[in-house]
Amino acid sequence: MKNCFCNSPQPYSRCCGPLIKGAIHADSAEKLMRSRYSAYVMAAVDYLIATTHISKRSNLTQKDIEQWAKTNNWQQLEIIHAETFIVEFKAHFRDRSGKKQVHHEKSTFVFENDRWFYVDGVFNDDI
């Protein structure tokens, strides 16, 4: 049994899979962030858009999200710190040229209408 992409000890089918398929909703900001990482691995663009707060969706394009998800080889998720509404993480990946990269972000989430949504993040050097 392989661990989920989000680095939990559970398999994808019992961890992030049900969230991405819409069978259940995340019960915390950290769980939503983990499932969004797995969604990038799986190039689940609709899920990524649906879990972004509506106030931020106008800035998103399916094509850009899909390109970012598919042109990178996602290696590992590392949770640095998680609070109720903020999750700091590092997403390790290889870019299209094979170069190792780290996406370091401190993400903000909101709980609205009984669901968690990603709002925005502070990236890398700004943290």
C-alpha positions in Angstrom: 0.0 0.0 0.0 1.6 3.3 -1.2 1.3 6.5 0.9 -0.8 9.3 -0.5 0.9 12.0 -2.5 0.4 14.4 0.4 2.9 12.3 2.4 0.3 10.9 4.8 0.6 7.2 5.7 -2.8 6.5 4.2 -3.2 5.5 0.6 -4.6 8.1 -1.9 -7.9 6.2 -2.1 -8.5 6.8 1.6 -6.8 10.1 2.0 -6.9 12.8 -0.7 -8.8 10.8 -3.4 -12.3 11.1 -1.8 -11.8 14.9 -1.4 -10.7 15.4 -5.0 -13.6 13.2 -6.3 -16.0 15.3 -4.2 -17.2 12.4 -2.0 -16.2 14.3 1.2 -14.9 17.8 2.1 -11.8 18.7 3.9 -12.2 19.1 7.7 -9.3 21.5 8.2 -7.2 24.0 6.3 -4.2 21.5 6.4 -6.3 18.7 4.9 -7.4 21.0 2.1 -3.9 22.1 1.5 -2.7 18.5 1.4 -5.5 17.6 -1.0 -4.6 20.5 -3.3 -1.0 19.3 -3.5 -2.3 15.9 -4.5 -4.6 17.6 -7.0 -1.5 19.2 -8.6 0.1 15.7 -8.8 -3.1 14.4 -10.4 -3.7 17.5 -12.5 -7.2 17.8 -11.0 -7.7 21.3 -12.3 -11.5 21.5 -11.5 -10.8 20.6 -7.9 -8.1 23.3 -7.6 -10.5 25.9 -8.9 -13.4 24.7 -6.8 -11.3 24.9 -3.6 -10.0 28.4 -4.3 -12.1 31.1 -2.6 -14.6 32.6 -5.1 -13.0 36.1 -4.5 -9.8 34.8 -6.1 -11.2 32.6 -9.0 -11.3 35.3 -11.6 -7.5 35.3 -11.6 -7.3 31.6 -12.5 -7.3 29.9 -15.9 -7.7 26.2 -16.4 -5.0 26.2 -19.0 -2.4 27.8 -16.7 -3.2 25.5 -13.8 -3.1 22.4 -15.9 0.2 23.5 -17.5 1.8 24.1 -14.0 0.5 20.8 -12.8 1.7 18.7 -15.8 5.0 20.3 -16.6 6.4 19.7 -13.1 7.2 16.3 -11.6 5.9 16.6 -8.0 8.2 14.9 -5.6 7.2 15.5 -2.0 5.1 17.7 0.3 6.6 19.0 3.5 4.3 20.6 6.1 6.4 23.3 8.0 3.7 24.6 10.3 -0.1 24.4 10.4 -2.6 26.6 12.3 -6.4 26.9 12.0 -6.3 29.3 9.0 -2.6 29.2 7.9 -0.5 26.4 6.5 3.2 26.8 5.7 4.6 24.1 3.4 7.3 23.2 0.9 6.3 21.4 -2.3 9.4 19.8 -3.8 9.4 19.2 -7.5 11.5 18.9 -10.7 10.7 21.4 -13.4 10.5 20.5 -17.1 14.3 20.6 -17.4 14.7 18.2 -14.5 16.0 20.9 -12.1 15.1 20.5 -8.4 12.8 23.2 -7.2 11.0 24.1 -3.9 7.8 26.0 -3.8 7.7 27.4 -0.3 4.4 29.0 0.7 2.5 30.3 3.7 -1.1 29.8 2.6 -4.2 31.5 4.1 -7.5 29.6 4.1 -11.1 30.5 5.1 -14.0 28.4 6.4 -17.2 29.5 4.7 -20.5 27.7 4.1 -19.2 24.6 5.9 -16.2 24.3 3.5 -12.5 25.3 3.5 -11.2 27.4 0.7 -7.7 28.5 -0.3 -7.5 32.3 -0.3 -3.9 33.2 -1.1 -0.3 32.7 -0.1 3.0 34.4 0.7 5.8 32.8 -1.3 9.5 31.8 -0.7 11.6 34.8 0.2 8.6 36.8 1.5 8.1 34.4 4.4 
